[in-house]
């Protein structure tokens, strides 16, 4: 396999403040890393390009691969099973099915879900796995992700689904340590983090201490008002603890998060289903880093760019309501003032790339296009119908493209999608994996296990 690739003549969104956007730019990749980002590299650094495979990116936008900060990948084989989250079906229909999964179903979900995310321009996913019922379940999920080729932060969740094979918290900790020691390798595509159980249900302090002793980051679902206050009162907040959802957090709790540099992940499609969605604005105003995730494949496709589009529309609506509540509206549109709108296209693309990498502690490796970083790169065609008239690459990406324009995806310098098609991917085998897992899970559920 050729270890050197030259991407030529792309319009590049570097996500580096010093460089910004560069039109007609080349990117040289060698041994999985970005070597140079500059116009006409072949002319100025010819010897370094010798033997490189050339990718003509004329008419394309190059950007850092998207990062999904929270996705329950184990649900992929049950995609679409809970289209309506308002009714609580997620808890009554979906979660009880975990007890009927076998390790192979976790593998199939990881493999199929990883390929799906690559097709949407995602190069890194934080896989929150709260379906680990026995030793082997986590291993299978990670092996599935590895087979797909996507970079992944596997989050071993301590949430239990009874009955399971762990008769004590110590037994679960032992398995978690084994998985961490076997798979965690920051130099590879696999990182292992931990998912802390919800406040009030378990030994949260002990679980966090376990993760921190290993030097691993964690995440925790913030489901109720007072969750952050309870954590802070125990001295547990920190930049290595990512809060998930947080719809009901108070302003005081957000101030506590900001003081401890604790970030928040909001999952737009799931988090606007009947619950307050103003936490993104309030968190940003208090200085809390905010990133986004797809959350639940049982409800929505694992397409982070779609989630950014949902967030753009929802936040614009909320901004309008805020302006109207302040009586700033004199006509059809609210008055323009500083801070409105909260999220512009470039803000959203930033939060899904370098912003998320910073939150995950991975900004030294991914999140921007800079010499020395891993070559996680997406090329997006500007489309059959032409470029935007606006001179704004991020706005074009967010508002004028779709998944059909994603042309090429590199992870660690390896092309996993080219010409809009996944490489080394058997569509028939994917369909078979999904159908076999579904059939086995539902048959076990009908028969009571």
C-alpha positions in Angstrom: 0.0 0.0 0.0 1.3 3.4 -0.9 2.2 5.3 2.3 2.4 8.7 0.6 -0.5 10.7 -0.8 -0.7 14.1 -2.4 -4.1 15.8 -2.3 -4.0 18.6 -4.9 -5.9 21.8 -5.4 -8.5 21.6 -2.7 -10.1 24.5 -0.9 -9.0 23.7 2.6 -10.6 24.4 5.9 -7.6 23.9 8.2 -9.3 24.7 11.6 -6.0 26.3 12.5 -6.4 30.0 13.6 -3.1 30.9 12.0 -4.1 29.5 8.6 -7.9 29.6 8.3 -9.1 28.7 4.9 -6.7 28.2 2.0 -8.0 28.1 -1.6 -6.3 25.9 -4.2 -4.2 24.1 -1.6 -2.3 20.8 -1.5 -2.0 18.4 1.4 0.9 15.9 1.6 0.4 12.7 3.6 3.2 10.3 4.6 2.9 7.2 6.8 -0.4 8.3 8.1 0.5 11.8 9.1 0.1 15.2 7.5 3.5 16.4 6.3 2.6 19.7 4.7 -0.4 21.9 3.9 0.4 24.6 1.3 -0.3 25.5 -2.3 1.5 23.7 -5.1 3.6 21.5 -2.9 5.0 19.5 -5.9 6.7 22.6 -7.3 8.2 23.8 -4.0 9.0 20.5 -2.4 9.2 18.1 -5.4 11.4 15.4 -3.8 9.0 14.9 -0.9 6.2 14.1 -3.4 8.1 11.4 -5.3 6.1 8.2 -5.5 3.0 9.8 -4.0 -0.5 8.7 -5.0 -2.1 11.9 -6.3 -5.7 12.7 -5.5 -7.1 15.5 -7.7 -9.4 17.6 -5.3 -10.2 20.3 -7.8 -13.7 21.5 -7.0 -13.6 20.0 -3.6 -13.5 21.2 0.0 -11.0 19.5 2.3 -11.7 19.6 6.1 -10.7 17.6 9.2 -12.7 14.5 9.7 -15.8 15.0 11.7 -15.9 13.8 15.3 -19.1 12.5 17.0 -18.8 13.1 20.7 -21.5 10.6 21.8 -23.0 7.7 20.0 -24.4 4.4 21.4 -23.1 2.3 18.5 -24.4 -1.0 19.9 -27.9 0.0 18.7 -26.9 0.1 15.0 -28.4 -3.3 14.3 -31.7 -1.9 15.7 -31.6 1.3 13.7 -34.9 3.1 13.5 -36.6 0.9 16.2 -37.6 4.0 18.3 -38.5 6.8 15.9 -40.5 8.6 18.6 -38.6 9.5 21.8 -41.4 11.6 23.3 -43.3 8.6 24.6 -40.4 7.0 26.6 -40.2 4.1 24.2 -36.4 4.2 24.4 -36.6 3.0 28.0 -39.5 0.6 27.7 -38.9 -0.9 24.2 -35.2 -0.5 23.4 -33.1 -0.8 26.6 -34.8 -4.1 27.7 -33.5 -5.8 24.5 -29.9 -5.5 25.7 -30.3 -8.7 27.7 -30.8 -10.6 24.4 -27.7 -9.4 22.7 -24.7 -11.7 22.2 -21.1 -10.5 21.7 -21.5 -11.0 17.9 -24.3 -8.5 17.9 -22.0 -5.9 19.4 -19.4 -6.7 16.8 -22.0 -6.3 14.0 -23.2 -3.0 15.3 -19.7 -1.6 15.7 -18.6 -2.8 12.2 -21.8 -1.7 10.4 -22.0 1.5 12.4 -18.4 2.4 11.8 -18.8 2.0 8.0 -22.0 4.1 8.1 -20.3 6.9 9.9 -17.4 6.9 7.5 -19.8 7.3 4.7 -21.1 10.5 6.4 -17.6 12.0 6.7 -17.0 11.0 10.3 -13.5 9.8 11.1 -13.7 9.6 14.9 -16.6 8.4 17.1 -17.0 8.3 20.9 -18.8 5.0 21.2 -20.8 4.9 24.5 -21.4 1.2 25.1 -23.8 0.5 27.9 -24.4 -3.0 26.7 -21.6 -4.9 28.4 -23.2 -7.9 30.1 -20.2 -10.2 30.4 -16.5 -10.4 29.5 -16.3 -10.4 25.7 -19.0 -7.9 24.9 -16.7 -4.9 25.0 -14.0 -6.8 23.1 -16.5 -7.7 20.3 -17.7 -4.1 20.0 -14.1 -2.8 19.7 -13.2 -5.4 17.2 -16.2 -4.4 15.1 -15.1 -0.8 15.1 -11.6 -1.8 14.2 -12.7 -3.8 11.3 -14.6 -0.7 9.9 -11.5 1.4 10.0 -12.9 4.3 11.9 -11.0 6.0 14.7 -12.9 5.4 18.0 -13.0 6.3 21.6 -14.6 3.2 23.1 -16.4 4.2 26.3 -16.8 1.2 28.6 -20.0 2.1 30.5 -20.5 0.8 34.1 -24.3 0.9 33.6 -25.5 -2.6 34.1 -28.3 -4.5 32.5 -29.4 -7.3 34.8 -29.1 -10.1 34.7 -25.4 -10.1 33.7 -22.3 -12.0 34.4 -20.8 -9.5 36.8 -21.7 -10.4 40.4 -20.1 -7.3 41.9 -18.7 -3.9 41.1 -15.2 -5.3 41.6 -15.8 -7.9 38.9 -17.0 -5.2 36.5 -13.9 -3.1 37.3 -11.7 -6.1 36.7 -13.2 -6.6 33.2 -12.9 -2.8 32.5 -9.3 -2.8 33.5 -8.6 -5.8 31.2 -10.3 -4.1 28.3 -8.3 -0.9 28.9 -5.0 -2.7 29.1 -5.7 -4.8 26.0 -7.0 -2.1 23.7 -6.1 1.4 24.8 -3.4 2.8 22.6 -3.3 6.5 21.8 -0.9 5.8 18.9 -3.5 3.6 17.2 -7.1 4.2 16.2 -8.4 2.9 19.6 -8.7 4.8 22.8 -10.6 3.4 25.8 -12.5 5.7 28.2 -15.2 5.0 30.7 -18.9 5.8 31.2 -19.9 6.7 34.7 -23.4 5.6 36.0 -26.0 8.2 36.6 -26.0 10.3 39.8 -27.7 8.6 42.7 -27.7 5.1 41.2 -24.2 3.9 42.0 -20.7 4.5 43.3 -20.0 7.5 41.1 -17.0 8.6 43.1 -15.4 5.1 43.0 -16.0 4.8 39.3 -14.4 8.1 38.6 -11.5 7.3 40.8 -11.0 4.0 38.9 -10.9 5.8 35.5 -8.6 8.6 36.7 -6.2 6.1 38.3 -5.8 4.7 34.7 -5.4 8.1 33.3 -8.6 7.7 31.3 -11.3 10.3 30.6 -14.9 9.6 31.4 -18.4 10.8 30.6 -21.6 10.9 32.6 -25.3 11.5 31.7 -26.7 14.7 33.3 -30.3 13.8 33.4 -31.7 16.0 36.2 -31.4 19.4 37.8 -28.8 19.2 40.6 -26.6 16.5 39.0 -23.6 18.8 38.5 -24.1 20.3 42.0 -24.0 16.8 43.5 -20.8 16.0 41.6 -19.2 19.3 42.5 -20.0 18.9 46.2 -17.9 15.8 46.1 -15.1 17.5 44.2 -15.6 15.3 41.2 -15.8 17.8 38.3 -13.0 18.3 35.9 -12.0 18.6 32.2 -11.7 14.8 31.9 -15.4 14.4 32.6 -17.7 15.0 29.7 -21.3 15.7 30.6 -24.0 14.3 28.3 -27.3 16.1 27.5 -27.7 18.4 30.5 -31.0 20.0 29.4 -32.2 20.8 32.9 -28.9 22.2 34.3 -29.2 25.5 36.2 -27.1 28.5 35.5 -25.3 28.0 38.8 -24.4 24.4 37.7 -23.1 25.7 34.4 -20.9 28.2 36.3 -19.5 25.3 38.3 -18.8 23.4 35.1 -17.0 26.4 33.6 -14.9 26.9 36.7 -13.7 23.3 36.4 -13.4 23.3 32.6 -15.9 20.5 32.4 -17.4 20.2 28.9 -20.9 19.3 27.7 -22.1 17.2 24.8 -25.6 18.0 23.4 -27.3 15.5 21.1 -29.6 17.7 19.0 -32.2 15.3 17.6 -32.6 13.4 20.9 -32.3 16.4 23.2 -35.0 18.5 21.6 -37.7 15.8 22.0 -39.9 17.4 24.6 -37.2 18.7 26.9 -35.8 22.3 27.2 -33.1 22.9 24.6 -31.8 26.3 25.7 -28.8 24.7 27.6 -26.5 25.2 24.6 -26.8 29.0 24.7 -26.6 29.1 28.4 -23.6 26.8 28.5 -21.8 28.9 25.9 -22.5 32.1 27.7 -21.0 30.7 30.9 -17.9 29.5 29.1 -18.6 25.8 29.0 -17.1 24.0 26.0 -20.0 22.5 24.0 -19.8 19.7 21.4 -22.3 17.5 19.7 -23.2 13.9 19.1 -25.7 11.7 17.3 -26.6 9.7 20.5 -29.0 6.9 19.5 -29.0 5.0 16.2 -32.3 3.4 17.2 -33.8 6.9 16.6 -31.7 8.7 14.0 -28.9 8.0 11.4 -25.3 8.3 12.7 -24.7 11.4 10.6 -23.0 14.2 12.6 -23.4 16.8 9.9 -27.1 16.3 10.0 -27.0 16.9 13.7 -25.1 20.2 13.1 -27.9 21.2 10.7 -30.5 20.3 13.2 -28.7 22.4 15.8 -28.3 25.3 13.5 -32.1 25.4 12.9 -33.1 24.8 16.5 -30.6 27.4 17.9 -31.8 29.9 15.4 -35.4 29.3 16.5 -34.4 29.6 20.2 -32.5 32.8 19.5 -35.6 34.2 17.9 -37.7 33.3 20.9 -35.2 34.9 23.1 -35.2 38.1 21.1 -39.0 38.2 21.1 -39.1 37.7 24.8 -36.9 40.7 25.2 -39.2 42.8 22.9 -36.4 43.3 20.4 -38.6 42.5 17.4 -39.9 45.3 15.3 -40.9 43.3 12.3 -40.7 39.8 10.9 -37.1 39.4 12.0 -35.5 40.0 15.4 -33.1 42.9 15.8 -29.4 42.1 15.1 -27.3 42.4 18.2 -24.0 41.0 19.5 -24.3 37.3 20.4 -27.2 36.7 18.0 -27.2 34.2 16.3 -25.2 32.1 18.8 -24.1 29.5 16.2 -22.9 30.3 12.7 -21.8 27.6 10.3 -18.1 28.0 11.1 -18.9 27.7 14.8 -20.6 24.4 14.3 -18.0 22.9 12.0 -15.3 24.0 14.5 -17.2 22.3 17.4 -17.4 19.1 15.4 -13.6 19.1 14.6 -10.9 20.8 16.6 -13.4 21.8 19.3 -14.3 18.2 19.9 -10.7 17.1 19.7 -9.8 19.5 22.4 -12.6 18.3 24.7 -11.5 14.7 24.2 -7.8 15.6 24.8 -6.9 14.5 21.3 -6.1 17.9 19.7 -2.4 17.0 19.4 -3.4 14.3 17.0 -6.7 15.2 15.2 -9.2 17.9 14.7 -7.3 20.2 12.3 -5.2 20.0 9.2 -1.7 20.8 10.3 1.7 19.2 9.7 2.4 16.6 12.3 -1.2 15.6 12.9 -2.8 12.3 11.8 -4.3 12.4 8.4 -8.0 12.2 9.2 -9.3 14.2 6.2 -12.6 14.4 4.3 -13.0 15.7 0.7 -16.4 17.0 -0.2 -17.5 17.9 -3.7 -19.0 21.3 -4.1 -21.9 19.7 -5.9 -23.5 19.1 -9.2 -25.1 22.5 -9.1 -22.1 24.7 -8.4 -20.4 26.5 -5.6 -22.1 28.9 -3.3 -22.1 32.5 -4.2 -21.1 33.3 -0.6 -17.4 33.1 0.0 -17.8 30.9 3.1 -16.6 27.3 2.9 -18.2 26.3 6.2 -21.6 27.7 5.2 -21.4 25.8 1.9 -20.7 22.6 3.8 -23.4 23.0 6.3 -26.2 24.4 4.1 -25.4 23.4 0.5 -24.1 19.9 0.6 -25.4 16.4 1.6 -23.9 13.0 2.1 -23.9 12.4 -1.6 -21.2 15.0 -2.0 -18.8 13.3 0.3 -16.1 12.0 -2.1 -13.1 10.8 -0.1 -12.4 9.9 3.6 -9.0 9.3 5.0 -8.3 7.9 8.5 -4.7 7.7 9.6 -3.7 8.4 6.0 -5.6 5.5 4.6 -8.4 6.1 2.1 -11.5 4.3 3.4 -13.9 6.0 1.0 -13.1 7.1 -2.5 -15.3 8.4 -5.3 -18.2 8.3 -2.9 -17.9 4.6 -2.3 -16.6 2.7 0.7 -13.5 0.7 0.0 -13.1 -2.9 1.2 -16.7 -2.9 2.2 -19.2 -5.7 1.2 -22.7 -4.2 1.2 -24.2 -7.7 1.0 -22.3 -8.8 4.1 -23.4 -5.7 5.9 -27.0 -6.4 5.2 -26.6 -10.0 6.3 -24.9 -8.9 9.6 -27.8 -6.6 10.4 -30.5 -9.1 9.5 -28.9 -11.9 11.4 -28.5 -9.9 14.6 -32.0 -8.5 14.4 -33.5 -12.0 13.9 -31.5 -13.5 16.8 -32.3 -10.6 19.2 -36.1 -10.6 18.5 -36.2 -14.4 18.6 -34.5 -14.5 22.0 -36.9 -11.8 23.2 -40.0 -13.8 22.1 -38.7 -16.9 23.8 -37.6 -15.1 27.0 -33.9 -15.5 26.4 
